C-alpha cells in the first residue's frame, strides 16, 4: 500500500513534479491558439498549416493517450512519466527551432506522443504514491494547480508572442522539463501493476491486450501484449480523416482516396477491438446506454469548444485588432469561472441529477457563441467580448463536472479509469475534427486569416455552426441522460480548468 503523506517533504515534491508535468501538456493545448497568426506570418504558412499546427498534436495525443496510461501500469509509472517529460521537451525544442511549417507540424505530432505518456502518468503517480487518507486531497490540489496553469496559459502565451516571440511558447517547456524530470527521478517512488498500488493508474487493465495486467493478484507479473495495433489504427484513422478535411478546399486529387482510407482505418479499428481478448477500447463498455449517450454529448460540446478556441483567438487578433496578449487575456474568464465554480456545479448536479445541467450547459454555451457574432472590427471588450465569454464560461461550468460524474457513474467502478480515458480521448478527437472541418464548412480560403473581412465573415458562420452542434448536444442530454444509481463512483477532480477536454480520473484505488 502506498504510504507517502501529503504533508511530508517527499509528498510535496511528488505534487510539484506531477503539477509541472501535467501543466506542460496543458499549456501547449491552450497557448498555441494565441500564437497562430504570428506563426503564420513568420513562417509564411497558409490556413491549412495553422490547422495542422493544432491538429498534429491532437491526433497523436488523442490516438495514443489510452495506450500511454497502460504503458505506465506495465513498465513503471515514474519511468514512463519521465520518458514522456523528456520526449515532450525534446519535441518542444524542435518546435521552437522549426525553420518552416512542415518541421513545426512534425514536431507537434511528436509533442502529442510525449503528451500521451505524461498526461495520464501525472495523475497515476499521485494515486500510486500517496497514502489513501491523503489521496483525495492530493488529487484535488493537483487538479486545482493544473487549473491555475490552464488559466495562466493564454495570458502567458500572449505575453511571449508579443515579447520574445512565438517560439518561446514551445521553448518554455525545456526549463520546465529540466526541473520536473530530476525531481521525479529523485523523489517519486516507482510503481506498476505488480505493486500494492495496482489499479491506481488512469487506465484499467483492459487497456492492454491479452490480460497484460493481472489486476486481481498483487505482485503478479503482467503478461501478454499491448494493443499497439488498435492504438495505431485509431491514430491513423484520425490523421487521415483530418488530412482529408483540411486539404479538401484545395481540391487535391488525393482527398477522396485519403478520406476513404481514413474511414477504412476506423472500421478496421472497430473490428480489431472487437476481436481482441483485452482491447484498448473494449466495445462492451458501450453496452451501457448512459455511457454511450454521455460520450455523444461529449463529442458535441467539445467539438464546439475546439472550434471556438481555435477561431476566436485568431478573430480577436486579425479582425478586432487585439494583440496576442490581449486576445489571450480576453478569453481568460472562461477558465477562471471553471476554477471557481466547477466544484459547486458538481455538488449541485449530485443533488438534482445530471440531466438538467447537461442540457442547460450546452444551451448557455451556444448563447455565448452567438454573442460572439458581435465581435467584429474595433470590438469593445466590456460590451462585445466579455458578455459572450462570461455566458460561455457559465455554460462550461454547468456541464463539465456533471459530464465527468455521469461518465464514471455509467460503468462498473472497476472500469472507471478506462471510461474516463475513453471520454477524454473522445473530447480531444472531437476538437481536432472541428478544427479540421470548420474552415471547410464555412468557406475559409487558404489565406483567409490574412484578410479581416474574409475571416470575420467565415467566423460568424462558424459560431452559428458551433452553436447548432451545442444545441444538438443539449437535446441528446435531455432525451438520453438519466440520474445515476446511488452509491456510484464520484469524481476526485473537483476543480477543473481545461477547455480542451474533461478531467482524467483514476481507476481502482488500492
Beta strands, then each sheet from edge to edge (+ up, - down):
end
